[in-house]
Every structure is written in structure tokens, then in C-alpha cells.
Amino acid sequence: MNLVIAHSTQIAFAVSRALNCTDRTENGDYTNDTGSIVITSVEPSLVEPAPYQYYAGGSDFIKTLPFIPTRYLYGIRAYNENGKFKVSDEDKSTVIRLHALVEQAAEVIFASNNGSEAQALFAILCQAAKAGCRTSRMWLTTLSNRSITY
């Protein structure tokens, strides 16, 4: 199975129409009649920069920070609860669902119309979903059927 992770629901819909994936799964993903392609989407804000309170111990004031460790720059979005940053149950379930899809996939394709920021999103999603399979990227400049099928 090939898994296509779209950067938005609009891109997922356009890719599903271009690849003739009109069937829907129980999770709302698009698939074809043989199940060889699954198209899903994630919210663009699922992976976002961590707030500076995350690496300042929950404080709103930072005296000096000579650098920000790269592992804290971006991640699955978290919210502040009593000074501790937690990932919501909905976001955890999204990552678990992606992990289950990635385990079944022979190749994971990320469809996006954004630039390097979307590529970083894809890398973080693959890391969070523990993608151990082949990955590639579909960079869409237009959502026409001709460009997507090409």
C-alpha cells in the first residue's frame, strides 16, 4: 500500500480525485477499490514551534538563552497545563492513527503546496509516526488533475 499524507483536506480531496480514490475508510481517509492507495490529511498546525516557555521551565521570562536546542524548535503541538506541556488526546490519537497507517505502507508520500516548512513538518511526522519505510514528497504547485497524476 502507498500512503499519501496531505498537508490539508483540500489537497487530500484533490489528490483523491486525480488518483480515482473515491472510497472512504472508517477514519474518513480516501482509498481506491483495491486498497493499494490510502490518502489522509493532517492539520497544518499539528506540528508547530514549541512555545519558549517549554524550554524555559514554564516561565514567561527568559534571562539568557544562548541557543535553542533543535529538538525543541518544532514538535507535535502541546498546551501548557500547570507549567507542564502536554499533547492533547486528540493529537495523540492522530499520531497513533498515522503510525498504524505507516506500519502497513510500503511507501509514504507527503503531498504539499508549501516549501521547506512543509518538508520539516513531514520529517517530524515521520519521526513521530516511526516511519521505517521509503518516503518521498509530492510538491504541488497547482491542484489540477493533470499535474497531480503526473
FENWO-V407155 format. One record per residue. N is the residue number from 1. PHI is phi in whole degrees, 0 to 359 (NA if undefined). D_LAST is the distance of its C-alpha to the last C-alpha in Angstrom with 1 decimal. Layout:
BEGIN
n=N phi=PHI d_last=D_LAST
n=N phi=PHI d_last=D_LAST
END
This chain:
BEGIN
n=1 phi=NA d_last=19.0
n=2 phi=259 d_last=16.1
n=3 phi=252 d_last=17.0
n=4 phi=250 d_last=14.9
n=5 phi=257 d_last=17.3
n=6 phi=267 d_last=16.5
n=7 phi=284 d_last=18.6
n=8 phi=203 d_last=19.9
n=9 phi=291 d_last=20.3
n=10 phi=295 d_last=18.4
n=11 phi=292 d_last=15.2
n=12 phi=299 d_last=15.9
n=13 phi=295 d_last=16.5
n=14 phi=295 d_last=13.3
n=15 phi=294 d_last=11.2
n=16 phi=296 d_last=13.7
n=17 phi=291 d_last=13.4
n=18 phi=292 d_last=9.7
n=19 phi=264 d_last=10.2
n=20 phi=59 d_last=13.6
n=21 phi=255 d_last=15.7
n=22 phi=258 d_last=18.7
n=23 phi=283 d_last=21.5
n=24 phi=244 d_last=23.3
n=25 phi=269 d_last=25.2
n=26 phi=293 d_last=28.7
n=27 phi=272 d_last=27.4
n=28 phi=91 d_last=25.1
n=29 phi=281 d_last=21.8
n=30 phi=268 d_last=19.1
n=31 phi=209 d_last=18.6
n=32 phi=267 d_last=17.8
n=33 phi=291 d_last=20.8
n=34 phi=267 d_last=20.8
n=35 phi=78 d_last=20.6
n=36 phi=278 d_last=18.0
n=37 phi=229 d_last=15.9
n=38 phi=236 d_last=17.8
n=39 phi=243 d_last=16.6
n=40 phi=232 d_last=19.5
n=41 phi=225 d_last=20.3
n=42 phi=233 d_last=23.0
n=43 phi=292 d_last=25.1
n=44 phi=299 d_last=24.4
n=45 phi=271 d_last=28.2
n=46 phi=297 d_last=28.4
n=47 phi=250 d_last=28.4
n=48 phi=215 d_last=30.6
n=49 phi=297 d_last=33.2
n=50 phi=288 d_last=36.4
n=51 phi=294 d_last=39.4
n=52 phi=296 d_last=41.9
n=53 phi=295 d_last=44.5
n=54 phi=298 d_last=42.5
n=55 phi=255 d_last=43.7
n=56 phi=250 d_last=46.9
n=57 phi=71 d_last=48.5
n=58 phi=86 d_last=48.0
n=59 phi=280 d_last=49.9
n=60 phi=273 d_last=49.0
n=61 phi=241 d_last=50.7
n=62 phi=244 d_last=49.5
n=63 phi=288 d_last=52.2
n=64 phi=217 d_last=50.3
n=65 phi=228 d_last=46.9
n=66 phi=293 d_last=46.3
n=67 phi=202 d_last=42.8
n=68 phi=251 d_last=40.5
n=69 phi=302 d_last=39.4
n=70 phi=298 d_last=35.6
n=71 phi=291 d_last=35.7
n=72 phi=257 d_last=37.0
n=73 phi=291 d_last=34.6
n=74 phi=230 d_last=31.8
n=75 phi=183 d_last=32.0
n=76 phi=297 d_last=31.7
n=77 phi=303 d_last=33.6
n=78 phi=230 d_last=37.3
n=79 phi=237 d_last=40.2
n=80 phi=272 d_last=43.8
n=81 phi=230 d_last=46.4
n=82 phi=57 d_last=49.9
n=83 phi=83 d_last=48.7
n=84 phi=245 d_last=46.2
n=85 phi=263 d_last=42.5
n=86 phi=232 d_last=41.0
n=87 phi=268 d_last=37.6
n=88 phi=293 d_last=37.7
n=89 phi=297 d_last=37.7
n=90 phi=296 d_last=34.6
n=91 phi=291 d_last=32.6
n=92 phi=297 d_last=34.0
n=93 phi=293 d_last=32.9
n=94 phi=296 d_last=29.3
n=95 phi=293 d_last=29.3
n=96 phi=295 d_last=31.0
n=97 phi=295 d_last=28.4
n=98 phi=296 d_last=25.5
n=99 phi=298 d_last=27.6
n=100 phi=295 d_last=28.0
n=101 phi=292 d_last=24.3
n=102 phi=294 d_last=23.6
n=103 phi=298 d_last=26.4
n=104 phi=272 d_last=24.7
n=105 phi=274 d_last=21.2
n=106 phi=274 d_last=20.1
n=107 phi=214 d_last=17.5
n=108 phi=248 d_last=17.3
n=109 phi=243 d_last=14.2
n=110 phi=255 d_last=15.1
n=111 phi=259 d_last=13.0
n=112 phi=209 d_last=14.7
n=113 phi=245 d_last=15.1
n=114 phi=256 d_last=18.2
n=115 phi=264 d_last=19.2
n=116 phi=292 d_last=21.6
n=117 phi=295 d_last=23.4
n=118 phi=293 d_last=20.5
n=119 phi=295 d_last=20.2
n=120 phi=294 d_last=23.9
n=121 phi=302 d_last=23.6
n=122 phi=298 d_last=21.2
n=123 phi=298 d_last=23.6
n=124 phi=291 d_last=26.5
n=125 phi=297 d_last=25.0
n=126 phi=296 d_last=24.3
n=127 phi=291 d_last=27.9
n=128 phi=291 d_last=29.3
n=129 phi=270 d_last=27.6
n=130 phi=56 d_last=28.5
n=131 phi=285 d_last=25.1
n=132 phi=252 d_last=26.0
n=133 phi=254 d_last=22.7
n=134 phi=294 d_last=19.7
n=135 phi=235 d_last=17.9
n=136 phi=209 d_last=14.7
n=137 phi=230 d_last=13.2
n=138 phi=252 d_last=10.2
n=139 phi=264 d_last=11.3
n=140 phi=261 d_last=10.4
n=141 phi=265 d_last=12.1
n=142 phi=215 d_last=11.7
n=143 phi=260 d_last=11.5
n=144 phi=283 d_last=10.2
n=145 phi=300 d_last=8.5
n=146 phi=297 d_last=6.2
n=147 phi=291 d_last=5.2
n=148 phi=290 d_last=5.4
n=149 phi=293 d_last=3.8
n=150 phi=295 d_last=0.0
END
